[in-house]
Amino acid sequence: RALHARPLSQIALLPASDPSSKYNAYMSAVHSAFVAPNFTEYGWALARAPDELVDALSARLLSQLELHDDDPSSVPIEGYDHDVSGEYPLQYPLLIPNSHLNSRALEELLPLHEAWAHVPLIGNNAYGLRVYRNRSNLQMHVDESSTHVVSSILHVGHDARPDSEPWP
């Protein structure tokens, strides 16, 4: 019950001006509570990914950001089909194309996921490198229960400038 208190309190803060979004968010949260099992006390855990994988992903991330440094609007934006006017919505994360390393990550992280869940698993998706910028966010969502019961987020880099906020 306590595990779901935070998402429910976040949903309660959604503006009343869009009641269908609030209803859908509550339905998603309740669905998740009944369908998705918790493999740990809190429903999540921390683990260390293979250093070689993290290094390869980090190098890809930095090279792509540098490649698009002069024109950041040329980087694909996840979940947003932007027009040619150059609008660059900050609330959406950038999505760095990365198919080869996505497959590698899926393969190399599978044993970690299986050890955590204590069941054999079949790899399904590795979405790729997302870049969350100031004011961007991960939209509230519920993963597909038939394919995303066990998933992970792999942190490969952050802004290392002295004036930036430290990553937890």
C-alpha positions as CSV (number, residue, x, y, z in Angstrom):
1,R,0.0,0.0,0.0
2,A,2.7,2.5,0.9
3,L,4.5,1.6,-2.3
4,H,1.7,3.3,-4.3
5,A,1.2,6.3,-2.0
6,R,3.6,8.5,-3.9
7,P,2.1,7.9,-7.4
8,L,-1.4,8.4,-6.0
9,S,-0.4,11.7,-4.3
10,Q,1.2,12.9,-7.6
11,I,-2.0,12.1,-9.5
12,A,-4.0,14.0,-6.9
13,L,-1.9,17.1,-7.9
14,L,-2.9,16.9,-11.6
15,P,-5.0,19.9,-12.6
16,A,-8.8,19.5,-12.4
17,S,-9.1,21.2,-15.8
18,D,-8.3,17.8,-17.5
19,P,-10.5,15.3,-15.6
20,S,-9.9,12.5,-18.2
21,S,-6.1,12.6,-17.7
22,K,-6.6,12.4,-14.0
23,Y,-9.0,9.5,-14.3
24,N,-6.6,7.7,-16.7
25,A,-3.7,8.2,-14.4
26,Y,-5.7,6.7,-11.4
27,M,-6.8,3.8,-13.6
28,S,-3.2,3.1,-14.7
29,A,-1.9,3.3,-11.1
30,V,-4.5,0.9,-9.8
31,H,-4.0,-1.4,-12.7
32,S,-0.3,-1.5,-12.0
33,A,-0.8,-2.2,-8.3
34,F,-2.9,-5.3,-9.1
35,V,-1.0,-6.7,-12.1
36,A,2.7,-6.0,-11.6
37,P,4.5,-8.0,-8.9
38,N,7.1,-6.4,-6.7
39,F,10.3,-8.3,-6.7
40,T,11.8,-6.3,-3.8
41,E,10.3,-4.5,-0.8
42,Y,10.1,-1.2,-2.6
43,G,9.6,-2.5,-6.2
44,W,13.0,-1.3,-7.3
45,A,16.7,-1.9,-6.5
46,L,20.1,-0.5,-7.4
47,A,22.7,-2.5,-9.3
48,R,26.0,-1.8,-11.1
49,A,26.0,-2.3,-14.8
50,P,29.1,-3.7,-16.6
51,D,31.7,-0.8,-16.8
52,E,32.5,-1.6,-20.5
53,L,28.8,-1.3,-21.4
54,V,28.4,2.0,-19.5
55,D,31.6,3.3,-21.1
56,A,30.4,2.4,-24.7
57,L,27.0,4.0,-24.1
58,S,28.6,7.1,-22.6
59,A,31.0,7.5,-25.5
60,R,28.0,7.2,-27.9
61,L,26.0,9.8,-26.0
62,L,28.8,12.3,-25.9
63,S,29.7,11.8,-29.6
64,Q,26.1,12.3,-30.6
65,L,25.6,15.4,-28.4
66,E,28.8,16.9,-29.8
67,L,27.8,16.0,-33.4
68,H,24.5,18.0,-32.9
69,D,26.0,20.7,-30.8
70,D,25.5,23.4,-33.4
71,D,21.9,22.4,-34.1
72,P,20.3,20.6,-31.1
73,S,16.9,20.6,-32.9
74,S,18.4,18.0,-35.3
75,V,18.4,15.4,-32.5
76,P,15.3,13.2,-32.5
77,I,12.9,14.0,-29.7
78,E,11.1,11.1,-28.1
79,G,7.4,11.0,-28.5
80,Y,7.3,14.3,-30.4
81,D,7.0,14.9,-34.1
82,H,8.3,18.4,-34.4
83,D,7.9,20.4,-37.5
84,V,10.5,22.2,-39.5
85,S,9.9,25.5,-37.8
86,G,12.6,24.6,-35.3
87,E,10.4,24.5,-32.2
88,Y,12.3,22.6,-29.6
89,P,10.1,21.5,-26.7
90,L,12.1,21.2,-23.6
91,Q,9.7,18.9,-21.7
92,Y,10.5,16.0,-24.0
93,P,13.8,14.1,-23.7
94,L,16.1,13.8,-26.7
95,L,16.5,10.3,-28.1
96,I,20.0,9.4,-29.3
97,P,19.8,6.7,-32.2
98,N,21.6,3.7,-30.9
99,S,20.3,0.3,-32.2
100,H,23.6,-1.7,-31.9
101,L,24.3,-0.7,-28.4
102,N,20.6,-1.1,-27.5
103,S,20.9,-4.8,-28.4
104,R,24.1,-5.1,-26.5
105,A,22.6,-3.5,-23.4
106,L,19.6,-5.9,-23.6
107,E,21.9,-8.9,-23.8
108,E,24.4,-7.8,-21.1
109,L,21.8,-6.6,-18.6
110,L,19.6,-9.8,-18.9
111,P,21.6,-11.7,-16.3
112,L,21.3,-8.8,-13.8
113,H,17.5,-8.7,-14.3
114,E,17.2,-12.5,-13.9
115,A,19.3,-12.4,-10.7
116,W,17.0,-9.7,-9.4
117,A,13.7,-11.3,-10.3
118,H,14.8,-14.9,-9.5
119,V,13.1,-16.1,-12.7
120,P,14.3,-16.7,-16.3
121,L,13.5,-13.8,-18.6
122,I,13.3,-13.1,-22.3
123,G,14.7,-9.7,-23.4
124,N,12.2,-7.5,-25.1
125,N,13.2,-3.9,-25.5
126,A,16.0,-1.5,-25.1
127,Y,14.8,1.9,-26.1
128,G,18.0,3.8,-26.2
129,L,19.8,6.8,-24.8
130,R,17.5,9.6,-23.6
131,V,18.7,13.0,-22.7
132,Y,16.7,14.7,-20.0
133,R,17.4,18.4,-20.1
134,N,16.4,21.2,-17.7
135,R,12.6,21.2,-17.5
136,S,12.2,17.9,-19.3
137,N,10.5,15.0,-17.5
138,L,9.6,11.4,-17.7
139,Q,5.8,11.4,-18.2
140,M,3.8,9.3,-15.8
141,H,3.0,6.0,-17.4
142,V,2.5,2.4,-16.8
143,D,4.7,-0.1,-18.6
144,E,3.1,-2.8,-20.7
145,S,2.5,-5.6,-18.2
146,S,3.0,-8.4,-20.7
147,T,6.5,-7.3,-21.7
148,H,7.8,-4.8,-19.0
149,V,7.4,-6.5,-15.7
150,V,11.1,-6.3,-15.1
151,S,12.9,-3.2,-16.5
152,S,15.7,-0.9,-15.7
153,I,17.1,2.6,-16.2
154,L,20.8,2.8,-16.8
155,H,22.4,6.1,-15.9
156,V,25.3,6.7,-18.3
157,G,26.1,10.4,-17.9
158,H,25.2,13.8,-16.5
159,D,26.3,17.4,-16.7
160,A,29.6,17.5,-14.9
161,R,29.9,21.3,-14.7
162,P,30.7,22.5,-11.2
163,D,27.5,24.6,-11.1
164,S,25.2,21.7,-12.1
165,E,23.2,19.8,-9.5
166,P,24.9,16.5,-8.5
167,W,23.3,13.3,-9.7
168,P,22.1,11.2,-6.7
